[in-house]
Amino acid sequence: MILAGDIGGTKTVLALYSRQADNSLQEVLEQTFSSQEFTRFDDILDVFLPEGTSLSSACLGVAGPVVNGRCQTTNLPWLLDTTALQSKLGTDRVKLLNDLEAMALGMLHLPDSDLIELNPLAQKQSGNIAVIAAGTGLGEAILYWDGSRHQPMATEGGHCDLAAQNDQQDRLLAYLRPLFPGHVSCERVISGNGFSQLYDFVCAEGVAPACPAVPQADQEGIDRNAIISRLGVQGEDEACVTAVRLFVELYGAEAGNLALKCLATGGVFIGGGIAPKILPVLQDGRFLEAFKSKGRFYGLLETLSVKVASNPRTPLLGAGHYFDGV
């Protein structure tokens, strides 16, 4: 039996798979847990694993940097350690991956029906693949092509500096600096909370009046970001529409940055929970134009495949398939 996990600050999803004769995975059990309700990851394992389960391997994608087989989760008080997990799970084949590494591997196992191409001029090419995913935070990873297969590489690229590309974005940076003294990262605006930051900026600029349907930033119990993004995608409020369009332009620009940094001739995958929800705006050309607008490298990026993944279980698939060929 194979244990796969997708461990995040909000929720943890675990799955058990059996290996089929054709090397595919058959799901046996899957369960979602509220991460904040558990003081240790081991407590979730105790609830999830049926008594007497024998594991051949376990791979867990974790929201945080994995260094020397250990991960102190970014938004939880959990310390995950490979050696301790090997002892608890009864197998030496245990791997901790950054959650974007797991997602990147999962992209390679998605059917075409789960992928939506944004670039009508895309040309099929081999080479490295870039993976970017806006959700609670901004994750970035690379699938390095070694000549025979893709190898996942974790990054913390979402925490790199936010770059302005026009006058409006110059003013946005000036607006954000007092809010985040010392460093304004891409994640501050290209993430779920980014919708609120961009909406407040738009209102402060006087581009459009505040929307009565959008609650104040300090109002608890309401997902303000979801309201802003929904009204923006549906075109129901000018301030929300402007915020979502700015979000998409910044997202496209950072996806292009990542593609250049790893020379992603194999294409770009867009994961995370936000992209499927704002898909109509991603498809209107703004994302792709910001992606390609890299001066002398416009022509190179113009031919790269840029695909949105719609399957929320992609990190689980990647974790489940990690030991294929290892």
N, C-alpha and C positions, 0 to 999 in steps of 0.2 A: 504494500500500500504506500502511496506517495502523499505526503503532507505538503500543502502549499498555503501560503499566507500572504495577505496584503494588510500591513499594519500601519494605521494612521492615527493621528491625534484625535480624530472624531470617532472613527469606527475601525474595527478589526474584522476582517473576513478570512475565515479558514475553510479549507476544502480538503477532502480526501479523494484521491483518484486511484483507479486501478489501470494497469498497463494492458492494452489489448494486443492481439496477435499482430495487427498492422502497425503497431507502435503508437497508436493514438491513445488518448487518455479518456477514460470513462469516469464521470463524476459519481461518487458513491455517497458523499455527504458534503453539505455546505451550510455554514451558519455565520451570521453577522452578529457582532457584539458591540456594545457601546464601550469604547476604550476607557472613558473616564470613570466607569463604574468598577474598574479593577485596579488594585494597587500594584499587581505584578502580572506580567505576561503569562507566567506559569499558571496562574489561577484560571486564565482562559483555557489553556491547554487541558487542565483538569476537568473543566466542564465539557469541552468539545470532544475529546478523544474517547471513543467507546472503550470500555474495559477489555483488555486483552488484545488491543490493536497492535499489530506488528508492522513496523515501518521499514521500507527499503531505503527511503531517503526523505529529506525534508528541506524545503527551500522557502525562506520568508523574505518578502520585500518589506523594508522598513523605512518609514519617513524619517530619515536622518542619515548622517555620514557613518559609514561602516569602516572602521579602522582596526586592522589586525584581528579581524573576526569578532569585534565588539561594536555595539551601537548604543549610545545613550540617546534615546529618542528625543527629538526636538521639542515636542509639545506634550510629553508625558514623563512621569518620573520613573520610567522603566529602563533598566540596563539589560540588554540582551547579549549573551556571551555564547559563542559557538561551542566551546568545550563543555559548558554546563548543559547546553541543549542536547549535545550528543549523549551525555549521561542520562538525561531525563527521558529522551526519546528512544534510546536503545539502538542507535545507528550512528556510524562514523560519517555517513554521508549527509551532513548538515551544512547548509550554506545560508549566510545572511547577505542579502543584497540591498543596496539602496532601492527604494520603491520605484524610482525611474529606470533603474537597470532592469528590474522585473517587468515593468511596463514595456520597455524597449524590446526585450526578448519576446514578450507576448505578441507584439505587433507582427512578428515573423510568422505567427501561427493563425492569424486572422484570415477568414475567407474574404474574397473580394466584396461580398455583400455587406461586410462591416466597415468598408473603407469608401470614402467619398473624395474623389479627386477635385481639387480646387483649380488646378492649372490646365487649361485646355491645350496648351502648347507643350505639355510634358513629354519628354522622350525617355523611354526605358533605357536605363544605364546601370552598370554595376558600380560598386564602390561603397564608401562609408554612407551611413544613414544618420540623420539627426532626428532626435525625438524631443519634443517640447510639449509641456502639459500644464495648462493653467487650471488650478482648482483652488483648494484652500491656500496653497502657495503656488510658486512657479517652479516646476521641475524641468531639468534638462539632462539629457543623456546622449550618448553616442554609441552607435553600432559600428565598430571598426571592422572593415572587410580585410581578412588576413589572406585572401586568395582562394580560400575554399569555403569559409563560413564566416558569419558575422559574430563578433565578440562584443559583449556589452561593456561599456565604460561609464562609470558614474561621474557626475560633475555636481558642483553647487553653483552652476552658472546663473541660476535665477537670482542670486544675490549680487551679481555684478552691477556696475553703475548703470543707471538709466541714462540714455543718451537722447538729447533733443535734436530734432531734424528740421524744425521750422519755427517761425515766430511764436505760434501758439504753444508749441511744446517748450520753447524757452520760458514762456510765462508760467507754464505748468511746473517746471523745475523750480523756478523762483517761489512759487506758491508752496511747493512740497518741502523745501529746505528747512523752514522753521518747524515743520511738523516732525521731520526726521533729521535732527541736527547731526552733521558729520558725514552722513551717507544716505543717499536716496537710491535704493536698489530697484531693479526692474520689478521685483516681486511686489513692491509697494503699490503698483498700479496694475500689473498684469497678473491678477489673482482675484478671488472672490471679493475681498475687501477693496480692491481697486475700483470697483464700480462706484462705491461711496466717495472715494477720494476724487475721482474724475467728475462725478455729479456735483460735488461741493465746489470744485474748481470752476465748473461751467457756470454755476449760479453766482459765484463770487465775481466772475468776469462780466456778469450782466448779459451774457449771451441769450439767456432765456430766464423767465421767472421760475421760482421754485414750484415744484409740482405738489399740489395738495395731497396727493395719494402717497407721497414719499414721506415716511416718518422722520423725525429728527434723529440725528446720529446717536444720541444717548438713550433712545427709547428701547427698552429691553423687550424680549419676547417676540420680536418681529424681524424677519430677514429682509433688511433694507436693501441689501445688494440684489436679492432676487427680484424685488419689486422694480428697482431701477432697470435691471437688464431686461425684464419682461416688457415693461412699458417702452423701452428703447427699441427692442426688436420688433414690437408690434406697431411702432410709430405713433403711439398715443400721447406722447408728451415731448415737447421740443428739447427740454433740458436733458431728459433721459436718452433721447435719440442722439444728441450730440455727445453725451458721455459714452455711449456704446460705440459710436463711430470712432471716437478717440481711442477707446480701449482696443478696438480691432486694428487700428493703424499702428499702435505701439506693439501689439502682439505680432503683427506681421513683420515689423522692423526687427524685433528681437529674434524671430524665427530665421530671418535672413542672416542676422549676425551669427547665429549658431551654425547655419549651413556653411558660411564662409570659414568659420574657425575650424571645422572638421572636414572641409571640402566634400560636402555631402552629395556627391554625384549620384549616389543610390537613392536620393530623395529625402523627404522630410515627412515624418509622421506627427500629427497633432493629436495628443491624447488629453486626458483630464475630463472633468465633469462639465466644464463651461462650454467647450466648443460645440457639442451637439445642441445645446440650448440656444446658442446664438448663430446657428448654421446659416440662416438666410442672410445675415449681415456679413459673415465670412465669405459668402459666395457672391457678394455684389461687386467685387473687384478691389475694394479698399485694402483688404489684407494682402492680396497678391501684389498690388502695386507697391505697397510699403516693403514687402518682402524683397522685391526685385530692385528697389531704388538704392543701389550700392555703387553709383558712379560707373567706373570702368568695368565693373563686374556684373552690370545689368544683363548683358548677353548670356553669361554663364547661368545666372539664377533663373533667367527666363525659360530655360528648358528643363528645370528640375521638377520632379513630381512632388506635389504637396497634398498629402491625404489626411483627412479627418477620420479618426477611428471612433465608431459609435458604440463599441462594446465596452461596458463598464467593468467587465471581468478580465480585461486584458492583463493587468498585473498578476492575477491568479494563474492565467494561462502561462505566462512567462516563468513564474516560479515553478509551476508543475513540470515544465519542460526543461528546467535548467540542467538537469543531469543527463539529458540526451547527448550522447557522444562524449561525455566528460569521463 
